[in-house]
Amino acid sequence: MKTASYPKAYLYKRIVQAKLFIDNNYADKIDVDNISDEAFFSKFHFIRIFKKIYGKTPHQYLRYVRIEKAALLLQTQESIAEVCYAVGFESVSSFTSLFKRMIGLTPSVYLQQHQHKKMQIKIMPQKYVPGCFANKMVK
């Protein structure tokens, strides 16, 4: 019995399709089974190929996308709990610990720092414009 052999481009296209599925559905309740089904691979084969291509397992990549989206949402001054649930986490405590592990700050500290920076930009905007000539004049 001969097994089917697919071109590498076709397999790569299916892995990219799965990555795009994660990018578009990160806020939903998805897991590796859903993602591997999207790519039409067995779960373990999919994990191995995905990690080889992207350097992260599908689960690690899903967590990465969720935390990156959460950081952007926190900049819009939404509450931490709202952000947590909006990006697909089910627990504020697990969200907070993962956020701190990946970003280096708790969500509340991250939010405070962003709010402080926004206030500083309002007070002295030229300080935040790279190469601004007005910066050189104000000492």
Disulfide bonds with the S-S distance in Angstrom:
none
